[in-house]
Amino acid sequence: MTTRIFLLVAVAVAALFLAVPDHARAQSRTWVAGLGDDVNPCSRTAPCKTFAGAISKTAAGGEINCVDSGAYGTVTITKSIAIVCDGAEAGVLASNSSGIVVNAAASDSVFLSGLDLQGINGAVSGVNILQAKSVRIANSKIRGFTVAGVNVVPSAAAAFIKVELVGATLHDNPGSGIIVRPTTSAKARLLLDRVHVTESGGSGLVVDGSATTGLLKAVIVDSVFASNVSAGVNVVAGGVSAHVLIDRSSSFDNSNGLAASGNGAVIRFSNMTISGNATGVLQSNSGVAQSFSTNAIVGNADNGAFGTTALK
């Protein structure tokens, strides 16, 4: 009798599980398509319409892919996830909002690739990063945002966030291209690899440690900062260190090619071309810009003042 009861209970539980519709169970991989529908389970054959529709049906640590090109809408990310749409035109059009908000746990990792983010009607930031362990943005285009194309503003005490942009283009943002500005005691590390930042209404890149007691570090390689209204790269500190290392990059046609302002603001640069700026390199308020012997700093209205040292 006991065995029969156990079997009946097991069958009943299995029947209840099978009765749960697919869309109620999170999948490790989901899909969106231009002609999809968010009532679908987001499978390859029945894709969803938007990233917001797919993310609730995607398990933590899972991945959202694009079947084809489409307008996939804004989304808020609160868990580890990847959105990978290389090979498709994955559009995110934000109006009077941010395109993608990352507000995940301090242990979560987020990966975004192959996205086209555009802001209209006072859109705020292309990717607004509040909290995560790491955020990686690859092969993406970001334009039209009034605060920043990518805005990194962690505020949790002692938080440490790592942000990487690889193969990204940020252009025609009325605000700055990229801002890293932690508050409280939050720390941040930034890596830019093959990133182009052009035609920003502010600076191409702002690394700002003036509002945190945590350390900021940034590494920039093979990147271009051109035709930004303020500085190509602007490093600001208020007693806490904000260190930026730049290699094999260019800063052209900005107000300041490189700017370091405030005690603790340090830029070290090598193999750079800095030309066509109003001021090539600007040091102010105890900020330090140190040029290695491999740079070409020519053709600026004022090449500026900076420290020099030979590579060893």
N, C-alpha and C positions, 0 to 999 in steps of 0.2 A: 504493500500500500504506500509506504513512504517513498519508494522509488517512482511509483506512478505519479504521486503528487509532485515530486521534484521535476519529473519530465514535463508535466502539464504547466508548471510555473515557468520552466525554461522556454517552452514553446510560446507561452503568452508574452514573455519578455521579448523574445525574438520578433514576434509579430508586431509588438508595439514599436520596436526599433525600425522595422521595415516600413511601418506606416508613417514614420516621420518623413516629410518631403525632403528631397535632396537639398533644396535651398536653405533648410533649417540646420543642415550640418556643414560646418566649415570645411572647406577643401584646401589642400596644400597648394593647388594651382587653380586659378580661375582665369576667365577670359572676358574681354569686352570687345564689342564690334560696333561699327557705325550704325547698323540696323538691328542691334541687340535690344533687349528689353530687361529692365531691372527686376521684373517678376520671375525671370528665368533663373535657373540654378547656377549660371555663370560657367557652364561647362563649355568645352570646345564646340560642341554642336548646338548648344543653346546658351549663347553668351549674353552677358549683361550689356547695358547701354552706357553706364558711367562708372568711373572709378569709385565714386561714393556708394553706388549700388553693389559693386563687387567686393569692396573691402570688408563689409560685414559678413560676407560668405567665404572669406579667405582666412585660413588659420594663421595664428601668429607664427612668424618665420616662413610663411608661404610667399607665393609670387602671383602677381597679376600680369597677364600678357595681352597684347592687342592682336586680334584676328586680322584687322585691316585698319586703314586710316579712318579717323573719326574725331568728333568733338566729345571729349570724355569728361569734361566738367571739373570743377574744383573738388578738393577732398581734404579732410583732416585725418592725419595718421596718428594713431595712439598705441601702436604696437610694432614689433619687428616685422618688416615686410619689404618686398621688392616690387617695384612697378617697372617692368622692362618692355619697351615697345620699339626697339631698334628695328628698322626696316619698314616702319609705318609712320604716318603723320599723326602722332598722338597729341591732339590739341587740347589745351586747357585755357579757356578764355575766362578771365576774371574781371568782373565789373564791380567796382567799389568794394573790393575784398582782396584777400590774398589768394593766389592760385593753389598752393599746397601749404598746409600748416602741419608742422611736425611737433607734436606734443606727446611724446611717448615716455615710457619709463626710462630711468637713467641707465638701465641695462640693455636697452633695445637698440638694434641696428636697422637703418633704413637705407635702401638702395634705389635710386631713381635713374632711369636711362632711356634715352630716345624720346624725350618730351619736348613739346613746343608750347611754351607758356607766354601768353600775351595778356597785358593789362589794358583795360579801357575804363573810362568814366571814373578816374581817381582810384584805380586799383592800387592796393597797398604794397605788397611784396610778392614776388614770384614764388619764392620758397621762404616761408617764415619759420625759422627753427627756434623753438622754445626749449625743448629738452629731448635728449636721446643720448645714447652712448656714442654713436657715430652716424653720420649722414654722408652718403656718397652720391654725387650727381655727375652723370657721365653723358656725353654725346647729346647735349640738350641746348635749346635756344630759349633765351629769356629776354623779354622786352616790354616796355610800356608801364613800368611800375614806379609809383611816386615816392616810395621810401627806399626800396632797394630791390634789385633783381634777386639777390639772396641776402636775407637778413638773419644773422645769427645772434640771438639775444637771450642766452640762458640766464636764469636768475636764481635758481635753487642754490642754497649755500653749499660750497665745496663741490659743486657739480663740475665735471670735466667732460667736455664735448669735443669730438674730433670730426672735422668737416673736410671733405675732399671734393674738388671739382676737377674733372678730367675731360678734356676735349669739349669744353662748353663755350658758348658764345653769348655774351650779354651786351646788348646794344640798345640805344635810344630809350634808356630808362630815365624819366624825369628826375628821379632821385639818384642815389649812387648805384654803382654796379653791384658791389658786394660790401656789406657792413658786418663786422664782427665786433660786438659791443656787449660783453657780459656785464652783469651787475652783481651786487653783494660780494661773495667770495668765489663766484664761478670762474672756471678756467676754460680756455679754448685753445685748440691747435688747428691750424688751417693749412691745407696743401692745395696749391693750384698747379696743374700740369696741362700745358697746351690750352690755356684759357685766353680768350680775346675779350677785352672789355673796352667798348668804344661808345662815344657820344652820350655819356652820362651827364645829367644835369648837375650832379655833385662830383664826387671823386670816383675814379674807377674802383679802387679798393680802399676801405677804411678799416684799420685795425686800431681799435680804441679801448685802451685800458684805464681810462680816467674814472670809470664808475665801479671798478672792482678791486678787490684786494688779491685776486688770483692772477696767475701768470698767463700771458698770451704769447703764442709763438706761431709764426707763419713761414712756410717755405714756398717759393714761387720759382718754377722752371719753365722755360720755353713758352713764355706768355707775352701778350701785347696789351699795352694800355695806351689808347690813342684818342685824342679829340674829346677828352673829358673836361668839363667846365672848370673844375677845381684841380686836384692833384691826380696824377696817374696812380700813385700809391701814397696814401696818407697814414702815417703812424702817429698815434697820440697816446700820451701816458701822463699820469699825475702822481708819480712816485713809485708805482708798481711797474715792473718791466713789461714792455711790449716789444718783442724782438722779431724782426723780419729778415730773412735771408733770401736774396734774389739772384738767380743765375740764368744766363742765356735768354735774356728777355729784353723788351724794348719799351720805352716810354716816349711818346711823340705827340706834339701838338696839344699839350695840356697846359693849364696855368702853371703848375709845378710838376716837373717830371717825377721827382720823389720829394716827400716832405716828412720830416721828423720833428715833432713838437712835444715838449714837456720832458721833465726829468724821468728817465727810464725808457724813453722812446729810442729805439736803436734800429737802423737799417744797415745791413751789410750787403754789398752788391758786387757781382763779378760778371764778366762777359756780357755786359749790357751796352746797348746803344741808347743814349738819352739825347734827343735832338728836337729842335723846333718848338721847345717849350718857352714860356715867358721866363721862368727860372728853372734851370736844369735840376739842381738839388738844393733844397732849402732846409737849413737847420735853425730852429728857434726854441726859445725857452728851455735850454739845456738838452734839447733833442740831439741825437748823434746820427750822422750818416757817414759811413766809412766805405770808401771806394778802393777796391783792389786794382792792381795795375793793368788788368785786362779790359777795362771799360773804355768806351768812346763817348766822351761828353763834349759835344761840339754843336755849333749851330743854334744854340739857345740865345734868346735875347740877353740873358744873364746866366752863365753857367753855374753860378752859385758858389757857396762855400761848403766844403766837406773835408773830412779827414781822409788821408790816403795811406795805404800800406801795400807793400809788395807781397805777392803770394809766395809762400815758402814750400 
